Amino acid sequence: MAAPKLTRLELQIMEALWDLGASSVREIQEAFPEKGRPAYTTVQTMVYRLEAKKAVRRVKKIGNAHIFDALISRGAAQRRLIDELLSLFGGRSQPIVARLIESGKLTLDDVQEAEKTLRRLARKDKSS
């Protein structure tokens, strides 16, 4: 199943769940930095929306609190975001790579790791 499209706040909530594991709405809300922390009811609404999108599920209830867990992985959400970003550039990665280089956010180690991955994928394609 493809990862659903997530808003910035939904991604922040998912980050909290990926870091904390199964959590209540209160625990998710408290994972946000105190400055700029969204209201409990805002987080609750967003968690319910994530549940409707099948990104999280209720795993149990403790007292009045429902405990939620992530149904999609961090990697799946990241792949979705990267695919969306690439689509904005017509599928071309070169403008993105150029910007990463210009900003200093793409290191030589990153490039070497990418080369290893490309070589591994090329070998895999040849053997198929």
MARBA-3410 file (N, C-alpha, C, O; in Angstrom, 1 decimal):
128
0.8,-1.2,0.0,0.0,0.0,0.0,0.9,1.2,0.0,1.8,1.3,0.8 ~ 0.6,2.2,-0.9,1.3,3.4,-0.9,1.0,4.3,0.3,-0.1,4.3,0.8 ~ 2.1,5.0,0.7,1.9,5.9,1.9,1.0,7.0,1.5,1.0,7.6,0.4 ~ 0.1,7.4,2.4,-0.8,8.6,2.1,0.0,9.9,2.1,1.1,10.0,2.7 ~ -0.6,10.9,1.4,0.0,12.2,1.4,-0.3,12.8,2.8,-1.4,12.8,3.3
0.8,13.3,3.4,0.7,13.9,4.8,1.1,15.4,4.8,2.0,15.8,4.1 ~ 0.4,16.1,5.6,0.7,17.5,5.8,1.9,17.6,6.7,2.4,16.6,7.3 ~ 2.4,18.9,6.9,3.6,19.1,7.7,3.3,18.7,9.2,4.1,18.0,9.8 ~ 2.1,19.1,9.7,1.8,18.7,11.1,1.6,17.2,11.2,2.0,16.6,12.2 ~ 1.0,16.6,10.2,0.8,15.1,10.3,2.2,14.4,10.3,2.4,13.4,11.0
3.1,14.9,9.5,4.5,14.4,9.5,5.1,14.5,10.9,5.8,13.6,11.3 ~ 4.9,15.7,11.5,5.5,15.9,12.8,4.9,14.9,13.8,5.6,14.4,14.7 ~ 3.6,14.6,13.7,3.0,13.7,14.6,3.5,12.3,14.3,3.8,11.5,15.3 ~ 3.7,11.9,13.0,4.3,10.6,12.7,5.7,10.5,13.2,6.1,9.4,13.7 ~ 6.5,11.6,13.1,7.8,11.6,13.7,7.8,11.2,15.2,8.6,10.4,15.7
6.9,11.8,15.9,6.7,11.5,17.3,6.4,10.0,17.5,7.0,9.4,18.4 ~ 5.5,9.5,16.7,5.2,8.1,16.9,6.3,7.2,16.5,6.6,6.2,17.2 ~ 7.1,7.5,15.5,8.2,6.7,15.1,9.3,6.7,16.1,9.9,5.7,16.4 ~ 9.4,7.9,16.8,10.5,8.0,17.9,10.0,7.4,19.2,10.8,6.7,19.8 ~ 8.7,7.6,19.5,8.3,7.1,20.8,7.7,5.7,20.8,7.7,5.0,21.8
7.2,5.2,19.6,6.5,4.0,19.6,5.0,4.3,19.9,4.6,5.5,19.9 ~ 4.2,3.3,20.2,2.8,3.4,20.4,2.6,4.5,21.6,3.3,4.3,22.6 ~ 1.7,5.4,21.3,1.6,6.5,22.3,0.2,7.1,22.3,-0.6,6.9,21.4 ~ -0.1,7.8,23.4,-1.4,8.5,23.5,-1.3,9.8,22.9,-0.2,10.3,22.5 ~ -2.5,10.5,22.6,-2.5,11.8,22.1,-1.7,12.7,23.0,-0.9,13.6,22.5
-1.8,12.6,24.3,-1.1,13.5,25.2,0.4,13.3,25.1,1.2,14.3,25.0 ~ 0.9,12.1,25.0,2.3,11.8,24.8,2.8,12.4,23.5,3.9,12.9,23.4 ~ 2.0,12.2,22.4,2.4,12.8,21.1,2.5,14.3,21.3,3.5,14.9,20.8 ~ 1.5,14.9,21.9,1.5,16.4,22.0,2.7,16.8,22.8,3.4,17.8,22.5 ~ 3.1,16.1,23.9,4.2,16.5,24.7,5.5,16.3,24.1,6.6,16.8,24.5
5.6,15.5,23.0,6.8,15.3,22.2,7.2,16.5,21.4,8.4,16.7,21.0 ~ 6.3,17.5,21.2,6.6,18.7,20.5,7.3,19.6,21.4,7.1,19.6,22.6 ~ 8.2,20.5,20.8,8.9,21.5,21.7,7.8,22.4,22.3,6.8,22.7,21.7 ~ 8.1,22.8,23.6,7.2,23.5,24.3,6.8,24.8,23.6,5.6,25.2,23.6 ~ 7.8,25.5,23.0,7.5,26.7,22.3,6.9,26.3,20.9,7.5,25.6,20.1
5.7,26.8,20.7,5.0,26.5,19.4,4.3,25.1,19.5,3.8,24.7,18.4 ~ 4.1,24.5,20.6,3.4,23.2,20.7,2.0,23.4,20.4,1.3,24.3,20.9 ~ 1.4,22.5,19.5,0.0,22.6,19.2,-0.8,22.2,20.3,-0.4,21.5,21.2 ~ -2.1,22.7,20.4,-3.0,22.4,21.4,-3.3,20.9,21.4,-3.2,20.2,20.3 ~ -3.7,20.3,22.5,-4.1,18.9,22.6,-5.1,18.6,21.6,-5.1,17.6,21.0
-6.2,19.4,21.5,-7.3,19.1,20.6,-6.9,19.1,19.2,-7.4,18.4,18.3 ~ -5.9,20.0,18.8,-5.4,20.0,17.5,-4.7,18.7,17.2,-4.9,18.1,16.1 ~ -3.8,18.2,18.1,-3.1,17.0,17.9,-4.1,15.8,17.8,-4.0,14.9,17.0 ~ -5.1,15.9,18.7,-6.1,14.8,18.7,-6.9,14.7,17.3,-7.0,13.7,16.8 ~ -7.2,15.9,16.8,-7.9,16.0,15.5,-7.0,15.4,14.4,-7.5,14.6,13.5
-5.7,15.8,14.4,-4.8,15.3,13.4,-4.6,13.8,13.5,-4.4,13.1,12.5 ~ -4.5,13.3,14.7,-4.3,11.8,14.9,-5.5,11.1,14.3,-5.4,10.1,13.7 ~ -6.7,11.6,14.6,-7.9,11.0,14.0,-7.9,11.0,12.5,-8.3,10.1,11.8 ~ -7.4,12.1,11.9,-7.3,12.2,10.5,-6.3,11.2,9.9,-6.5,10.6,8.9 ~ -5.2,11.1,10.7,-4.2,10.1,10.3,-4.7,8.7,10.4,-4.4,7.8,9.6
-5.6,8.4,11.3,-6.3,7.1,11.4,-7.2,6.9,10.2,-7.2,5.8,9.7 ~ -7.9,7.9,9.8,-8.8,7.8,8.6,-8.0,7.6,7.4,-8.4,6.9,6.4 ~ -6.7,8.1,7.3,-5.9,7.9,6.2,-5.1,6.6,6.2,-4.4,6.2,5.3 ~ -5.3,5.8,7.3,-4.7,4.6,7.5,-3.2,4.7,7.7,-2.4,3.8,7.3 ~ -2.8,5.8,8.3,-1.4,6.0,8.6,-1.1,5.6,10.1,0.1,5.2,10.4
-2.1,5.6,10.9,-2.0,5.2,12.3,-3.2,4.3,12.6,-4.2,4.3,11.9 ~ -3.0,3.5,13.7,-4.2,2.7,14.2,-4.2,2.7,15.7,-3.2,2.9,16.4 ~ -5.4,2.5,16.3,-5.5,2.4,17.7,-5.1,1.0,18.1,-5.6,0.0,17.5 ~ -4.2,0.9,19.0,-3.8,-0.5,19.4,-4.4,-0.9,20.8,-4.5,-2.1,21.0 ~ -4.8,0.0,21.6,-5.4,-0.3,22.9,-5.9,0.9,23.5,-5.7,2.0,23.1
-6.7,0.7,24.6,-7.2,1.8,25.4,-6.8,1.6,26.8,-7.0,0.6,27.4 ~ -6.3,2.7,27.4,-5.9,2.7,28.8,-6.7,3.8,29.5,-6.5,5.0,29.3 ~ -7.7,3.4,30.3,-8.6,4.4,30.9,-9.4,5.0,29.8,-10.0,4.3,29.0 ~ -9.3,6.3,29.7,-10.0,7.0,28.6,-9.1,7.3,27.4,-9.5,7.8,26.4 ~ -7.8,7.0,27.5,-6.8,7.3,26.5,-6.7,6.2,25.5,-6.4,5.0,25.9
-6.8,6.5,24.2,-6.5,5.5,23.2,-5.0,5.6,22.9,-4.4,6.7,22.9 ~ -4.4,4.5,22.6,-3.0,4.4,22.3,-2.9,4.1,20.8,-3.5,3.2,20.3 ~ -2.1,5.0,20.1,-2.0,4.9,18.6,-0.6,4.4,18.3,0.4,4.7,19.0 ~ -0.5,3.7,17.1,0.8,3.3,16.6,0.8,3.6,15.1,-0.2,3.6,14.4 ~ 2.0,3.8,14.6,2.2,4.1,13.2,1.9,2.8,12.3,2.4,1.7,12.7
1.2,3.0,11.2,1.0,1.9,10.3,1.9,2.0,9.1,2.2,1.0,8.4 ~ 2.5,3.2,8.9,3.4,3.4,7.8,4.8,3.7,8.3,4.9,4.3,9.4 ~ 5.8,3.3,7.6,7.1,3.5,8.1,7.7,4.8,7.8,7.1,5.5,6.9 ~ 8.7,5.3,8.5,9.3,6.5,8.2,9.9,6.5,6.7,9.8,7.5,6.0 ~ 10.4,5.4,6.3,11.0,5.2,5.0,9.9,5.4,3.9,10.1,6.1,2.9
8.7,4.8,4.1,7.6,4.9,3.2,7.2,6.4,3.0,6.9,6.9,1.9 ~ 7.1,7.1,4.2,6.7,8.5,4.1,7.7,9.3,3.4,7.4,10.3,2.7 ~ 9.0,9.1,3.7,10.1,9.8,3.1,10.1,9.6,1.5,10.3,10.5,0.8 ~ 9.9,8.3,1.1,9.8,8.0,-0.3,8.7,8.8,-1.0,8.9,9.3,-2.1 ~ 7.6,8.8,-0.3,6.4,9.6,-0.9,6.8,11.1,-1.1,6.5,11.7,-2.1
7.4,11.7,0.0,7.8,13.1,-0.1,8.8,13.3,-1.2,8.7,14.3,-2.0 ~ 9.8,12.4,-1.3,10.8,12.6,-2.4,10.2,12.4,-3.8,10.5,13.2,-4.7 ~ 9.3,11.5,-3.9,8.6,11.3,-5.2,7.8,12.6,-5.6,7.7,13.0,-6.7 ~ 7.1,13.2,-4.6,6.3,14.4,-4.8,7.3,15.5,-5.2,6.9,16.3,-6.1 ~ 8.4,15.7,-4.5,9.4,16.7,-4.8,9.9,16.5,-6.3,9.9,17.5,-7.0
10.2,15.3,-6.6,10.7,15.1,-8.0,9.7,15.4,-9.0,10.0,15.9,-10.1 ~ 8.4,15.1,-8.7,7.4,15.4,-9.7,7.3,16.9,-10.0,6.9,17.3,-11.1 ~ 7.6,17.7,-9.0,7.6,19.2,-9.2,8.7,19.6,-10.2,8.5,20.7,-10.8 ~ 9.7,18.8,-10.4,10.8,19.1,-11.3,10.7,18.2,-12.5,11.7,18.0,-13.2 ~ 9.5,17.7,-12.8,9.3,16.9,-14.0,10.0,15.6,-13.9,10.4,15.0,-15.0
10.3,15.1,-12.7,11.0,13.8,-12.6,12.5,14.0,-12.6,13.2,13.0,-12.4 ~ 13.0,15.2,-12.8,14.5,15.4,-13.0,15.1,15.6,-11.6,14.6,16.5,-10.8 ~ 16.1,14.9,-11.3,16.8,15.1,-10.0,17.9,16.1,-10.0,18.3,16.6,-8.9 ~ 18.4,16.4,-11.2,19.6,17.3,-11.3,19.4,18.7,-10.6,20.3,19.1,-9.9 ~ 18.2,19.4,-10.7,18.1,20.6,-10.0,18.1,20.5,-8.5,18.6,21.4,-7.8
17.6,19.4,-8.0,17.6,19.1,-6.6,19.0,18.9,-6.1,19.5,19.4,-5.1 ~ 19.8,18.0,-6.8,21.1,17.7,-6.5,22.0,19.0,-6.5,22.8,19.2,-5.7 ~ 21.8,19.8,-7.6,22.6,21.0,-7.7,22.3,21.9,-6.5,23.3,22.5,-6.0 ~ 21.1,22.0,-6.1,20.8,22.9,-4.9,21.4,22.3,-3.6,21.9,23.1,-2.8 ~ 21.4,21.0,-3.5,22.0,20.4,-2.3,23.5,20.6,-2.3,24.1,20.9,-1.2
24.1,20.6,-3.4,25.6,20.9,-3.5,25.8,22.3,-3.2,26.7,22.6,-2.4 ~ 25.1,23.3,-3.8,25.2,24.7,-3.5,25.0,25.0,-2.0,25.7,25.9,-1.5 ~ 24.1,24.4,-1.4,23.8,24.7,0.0,24.8,24.0,1.0,24.8,24.3,2.2 ~ 25.6,23.1,0.5,26.6,22.4,1.3,26.0,21.2,2.0,26.6,20.7,3.0 ~ 24.8,20.9,1.7,24.1,19.8,2.4,24.4,18.4,1.7,23.9,17.4,2.3
25.0,18.4,0.6,25.4,17.1,0.0,26.9,17.0,0.1,27.7,17.8,-0.5 ~ 27.4,16.0,0.9,28.8,15.8,1.2,29.4,14.8,0.2,28.7,14.1,-0.5 ~ 30.7,14.8,0.2,31.4,13.8,-0.6,31.0,12.4,-0.2,30.9,11.5,-1.0 ~ 30.9,12.2,1.1,30.4,10.9,1.7,29.1,10.5,1.1,28.8,9.3,0.8 ~ 28.2,11.5,1.0,26.8,11.2,0.4,27.0,10.8,-1.0,26.3,9.8,-1.4
27.8,11.4,-1.8,28.0,11.1,-3.2,28.6,9.7,-3.3,28.2,8.9,-4.2 ~ 29.6,9.4,-2.5,30.2,8.0,-2.5,29.2,7.0,-2.2,29.2,5.9,-2.8 ~ 28.3,7.2,-1.2,27.3,6.3,-0.8,26.3,6.1,-2.0,25.9,5.0,-2.2 ~ 26.0,7.2,-2.6,25.1,7.1,-3.8,25.7,6.3,-4.9,25.0,5.5,-5.6 ~ 27.0,6.5,-5.1,27.7,5.7,-6.2,27.6,4.2,-5.8,27.4,3.4,-6.7
27.8,3.8,-4.6,27.7,2.4,-4.2,26.4,1.9,-4.4,26.2,0.8,-5.0 ~ 25.3,2.6,-4.1,24.0,2.2,-4.3,23.7,2.0,-5.8,23.1,1.0,-6.2 ~ 24.1,3.0,-6.6,23.9,2.9,-8.1,24.6,1.7,-8.6,24.1,1.0,-9.5 ~ 25.8,1.4,-8.2,26.6,0.2,-8.7,25.8,-1.1,-8.3,25.7,-2.0,-9.1 ~ 25.4,-1.1,-7.0,24.6,-2.3,-6.5,23.4,-2.5,-7.4,23.1,-3.6,-7.7
22.6,-1.5,-7.7,21.4,-1.6,-8.5,21.7,-2.0,-9.9,21.0,-2.7,-10.5 ~ 22.8,-1.5,-10.4,23.2,-1.9,-11.8,23.6,-3.4,-11.9,23.2,-4.0,-12.8 ~ 24.3,-3.9,-10.8,24.6,-5.3,-10.8,23.3,-6.1,-10.7,23.2,-7.2,-11.3 ~ 22.4,-5.7,-9.9,21.1,-6.4,-9.7,20.4,-6.4,-11.0,19.8,-7.5,-11.3 ~ 20.3,-5.3,-11.7,19.6,-5.3,-13.0,20.3,-6.3,-14.0,19.5,-6.9,-14.8
21.6,-6.4,-14.0,22.3,-7.3,-15.0,22.0,-8.7,-14.6,21.9,-9.5,-15.6 ~ 21.8,-9.0,-13.4,21.6,-10.4,-13.0,20.1,-10.8,-13.1,19.8,-12.0,-13.0 ~ 19.2,-9.9,-13.4,17.8,-10.2,-13.5,17.4,-10.7,-14.8,16.3,-11.0,-15.1
END
